[in-house]
Amino acid sequence: MGAADRQKDMGTQETTGADGATNMENAGAEGAGARFTLITGACGGLGGAFVELLAERGAPLFLTGRSRERLELLAQKLHEKYPELPVKTCACDLTDRESRAALFSYADGEKIALRRLVYVAGVDTQMAFERYDEERLVFQTRVNLEGAVSLINGFLRRAPLDGDTEILCVGSMSAITPMPYFALYSATKKGLEQFCGGLRSELKGRAKVTCVMPGGIPTRDDIKENIKAHGFWGRVSAKSPRAVAEASLKAVRRNKRRKIVGFWNKVIHFFSSLAPMPLRLKVIAKMWKGTEKDHFSEK
Ligand SMILES: NC(=O)c1ccc[n+]([C@@H]2O[C@H](COP(=O)([O-])OP(=O)(O)OC[C@H]3O[C@@H](n4cnc5c(N)ncnc54)[C@H](OP(=O)(O)O)[C@@H]3O)[C@@H](O)[C@H]2O)c1
């Protein structure tokens, strides 16, 4: 990343010191004049990769997740590695309206100026829909769609729409087609993609909006098992959290409507769009029937 990008992340002017070395105005002066990136799911696998990448680039960070302890630990680690980096944290349950309002009250109280929203949080429960109960379906729908839309709304009320403002949502390759045995996840990610596409047009010239659609990302152990269980296609579709985070940040900087990450995922997307829907559904059902992921069993 060049100096210009670093400047944008800091929301600062680059200045030249007496010793001739460049330095960042405000570096070390937490929050003063800097514009923050709000990252949801910051303590998770992919969220952690965004945190690390943006920290390396000197972007002030406003991190959220459900656990205050984990957020504090993460902030502590960042402080040790990047002592000059402004980092704010606030716990938030994205399924809860009051908790979301409290997140923005905290941001307002702390005068956190926002530049970028990276909505990473997501729930990938995967099973036959008839096995879902009300709690599971409400939880997954709220985190994947309602939470994202609500945070974007709160973000837009605060961030200056100056053309540099960025909204990046983590969707999924699962959105490219209806998915038996992953039906609700696929539908929420499709909803997120559609929403981002519409919003991007509304905000043209004022903010960049991208929905990124990764294939498998080996973050948690159950996901690694899942990728293995899907054989060749699972393997070639998978990309590391860092590769996904890098491609995503690049895509939103270029204001791409959506980004499919990785060569093989583009191939899968191409051929799946050519295949007749009944064939697609048959193949997916066969591949996905044999695997399950249940967010609640991970607790
Ligand atoms: N891994 C993959 O194969 C894959 C593929 C395509 C897309 N994705 C998407 O990538 C994103 C990150 O997934 P990951 O693999 O990194 O999984 P992960 O480590 O389980 O991360 C999911 C994150 O969502 C957050 N979250 C869940 N429920 C929440 C709630 N009620 N309130 C606030 N935060 C909540 C969790 O935060 P806390 O637990 O800290 O609260 C966690 O950090 C998800 O949107 C997922 O759908 C993943």
The ligand as an SDF file (V2000), in Angstrom:
LIG
                    3D

 48 52  0  0  0  0  0  0  0  0999 V2000
  -15.2850  -19.2290    6.7360 N   0  0  0  0  0  0  0  0  0  0  0  0
  -15.8640  -19.4010    5.5630 C   0  0  0  0  0  0  0  0  0  0  0  0
  -15.7300  -20.4530    4.9020 O   0  0  0  0  0  0  0  0  0  0  0  0
  -16.6930  -18.2970    4.9750 C   0  0  0  0  0  0  0  0  0  0  0  0
  -17.0110  -18.3300    3.6070 C   0  0  0  0  0  0  0  0  0  0  0  0
  -17.7550  -17.3050    3.0610 C   0  0  0  0  0  0  0  0  0  0  0  0
  -18.1840  -16.2670    3.8590 C   0  0  0  0  0  0  0  0  0  0  0  0
  -17.8610  -16.2680    5.1890 N   0  0  0  0  0  0  0  0  0  0  0  0
  -18.3360  -15.1520    6.0020 C   0  0  0  0  0  0  0  0  0  0  0  0
  -17.2250  -14.5580    6.6150 O   0  0  0  0  0  0  0  0  0  0  0  0
  -17.6220  -13.9410    7.8300 C   0  0  0  0  0  0  0  0  0  0  0  0
  -16.6570  -14.3220    8.9360 C   0  0  0  0  0  0  0  0  0  0  0  0
  -16.6610  -15.7090    9.1120 O   0  0  0  0  0  0  0  0  0  0  0  0
  -15.4860  -16.5040    9.8550 P   0  0  0  0  0  0  0  0  0  0  0  0
  -15.1760  -17.6720    9.0110 O   0  0  0  0  0  0  0  0  0  0  0  0
  -14.4020  -15.5750   10.2480 O   0  0  0  0  0  0  0  0  0  0  0  0
  -16.2520  -17.0760   11.1280 O   0  0  0  0  0  0  0  0  0  0  0  0
  -16.1190  -16.6870   12.6710 P   0  0  0  0  0  0  0  0  0  0  0  0
  -14.7000  -16.7330   13.0960 O   0  0  0  0  0  0  0  0  0  0  0  0
  -17.1000  -17.5770   13.3690 O   0  0  0  0  0  0  0  0  0  0  0  0
  -16.6230  -15.1830   12.7060 O   0  0  0  0  0  0  0  0  0  0  0  0
  -17.9720  -14.8310   12.7910 C   0  0  0  0  0  0  0  0  0  0  0  0
  -18.0480  -13.5540   13.5700 C   0  0  0  0  0  0  0  0  0  0  0  0
  -19.4270  -13.1510   13.6700 O   0  0  0  0  0  0  0  0  0  0  0  0
  -19.5950  -12.5440   14.9230 C   0  0  0  0  0  0  0  0  0  0  0  0
  -20.9570  -12.6770   15.4210 N   0  0  0  0  0  0  0  0  0  0  0  0
  -21.7410  -13.7730   15.4050 C   0  0  0  0  0  0  0  0  0  0  0  0
  -22.8990  -13.5100   16.0330 N   0  0  0  0  0  0  0  0  0  0  0  0
  -22.8430  -12.2260   16.4580 C   0  0  0  0  0  0  0  0  0  0  0  0
  -23.7220  -11.3750   17.1540 C   0  0  0  0  0  0  0  0  0  0  0  0
  -24.9320  -11.7950   17.5650 N   0  0  0  0  0  0  0  0  0  0  0  0
  -23.3310  -10.1240   17.4290 N   0  0  0  0  0  0  0  0  0  0  0  0
  -22.0960   -9.6870   17.0560 C   0  0  0  0  0  0  0  0  0  0  0  0
  -21.2140  -10.4320   16.3730 N   0  0  0  0  0  0  0  0  0  0  0  0
  -21.5840  -11.6910   16.0770 C   0  0  0  0  0  0  0  0  0  0  0  0
  -18.6790  -13.2940   15.8710 C   0  0  0  0  0  0  0  0  0  0  0  0
  -18.2620  -12.3780   16.8670 O   0  0  0  0  0  0  0  0  0  0  0  0
  -18.0390  -12.7590   18.4170 P   0  0  0  0  0  0  0  0  0  0  0  0
  -18.1110  -14.2690   18.5370 O   0  0  0  0  0  0  0  0  0  0  0  0
  -16.7240  -12.1780   18.7400 O   0  0  0  0  0  0  0  0  0  0  0  0
  -19.1680  -12.0770   19.0890 O   0  0  0  0  0  0  0  0  0  0  0  0
  -17.5100  -13.7080   14.9870 C   0  0  0  0  0  0  0  0  0  0  0  0
  -16.4150  -12.8590   15.1330 O   0  0  0  0  0  0  0  0  0  0  0  0
  -19.0730  -14.3620    8.0520 C   0  0  0  0  0  0  0  0  0  0  0  0
  -19.9290  -13.3360    7.6180 O   0  0  0  0  0  0  0  0  0  0  0  0
  -19.2290  -15.5670    7.1550 C   0  0  0  0  0  0  0  0  0  0  0  0
  -20.5600  -15.7570    6.7420 O   0  0  0  0  0  0  0  0  0  0  0  0
  -17.1250  -17.2330    5.7550 C   0  0  0  0  0  0  0  0  0  0  0  0
  1  2  1  0
  2  3  2  0
  2  4  1  0
  4  5  1  0
  4 48  2  0
  5  6  2  0
  6  7  1  0
  7  8  2  0
  8  9  1  0
  8 48  1  0
  9 10  1  0
  9 46  1  0
 10 11  1  0
 11 12  1  0
 11 44  1  0
 12 13  1  0
 13 14  1  0
 14 15  2  0
 14 16  1  0
 14 17  1  0
 17 18  1  0
 18 19  2  0
 18 20  1  0
 18 21  1  0
 21 22  1  0
 22 23  1  0
 23 24  1  0
 23 42  1  0
 24 25  1  0
 25 26  1  0
 25 36  1  0
 26 27  1  0
 26 35  1  0
 27 28  2  0
 28 29  1  0
 29 30  1  0
 29 35  2  0
 30 31  1  0
 30 32  2  0
 32 33  1  0
 33 34  2  0
 34 35  1  0
 36 37  1  0
 36 42  1  0
 37 38  1  0
 38 39  2  0
 38 40  1  0
 38 41  1  0
 42 43  1  0
 44 45  1  0
 44 46  1  0
 46 47  1  0
M  CHG  2   8   1  16  -1
M  END
$$$$
